Amino acid sequence: MGLYGTQGVDPTVFDPFLENGIGAGKGSLQVPYDFDEAMFRQLLAVVIEQNFLRHGLDLK
C-alpha cells in the first residue's frame, strides 16, 4: 500500500518505521499489507503531523 505526501518532510522521522519493513521512495512510503496495525496508526499520525508542520499549521 502506498502513502503519499511525504515530500519535503525530514526523512529521519520515518527511520523507526523503515527499520520495520516500510519502504521509501520520492515523496512516498510503501507499507506491506501485513504491517502491524498499531505501528501503522503511529505512521499515519507522523505523516499527518509532518504535513501540518510543513504547511505552517498547528495540529492542536
N, C-alpha and C positions, 0 to 999 in steps of 0.2 A: 504494500500500500504506500502511496506517495503523499508526503506532506510538503506543501509549497509555502512560500512566503518567508523563507529564511535568509534571503539575500540581504546583505548589509548588517547582519547580526554577527556579533563576535562568535566565531565558531567554537571557542573553548567552552562555551556554556553547554554545548552538546557532548563534550568529552565523556561524561559518565554514561551516556546512552550509547555512544559509539563503541564503548567497551563491552556493551551488552547486545551487540548484534545489529545495531542501526547502521545503515549506510548513508553516506552524504554525497551530494552532487552540487551542481551550480544552483544555489537557492532552493535546494530540496533535501528532504530526508526520505530514505527508503526504510520502511518498517515491515519486518516479517509478520505474516498473518498470525503466527502463534506467539507474538510478543506478549510478555506479561502485562495484564490489564492495569495493574496499579502503576507500573512504570510508564505505561502508555499515557495514563492520565497526567502523570508528572511531566512527561514530554510535551503534551499539549499545553499544559499550564506555562511551561517555559517559552514555547513558541508564541503564545498569546501575549505573555508579559513582554517579551523582547520586541514584538511588533508594536505594542503600545508605546514602549520606551523609544523605539526608533522614530516614531511619528510624533514624539513630544507629548504624549497623552499620559495622564495619571490613571493607573489601573484601579485606584480606590475611589 
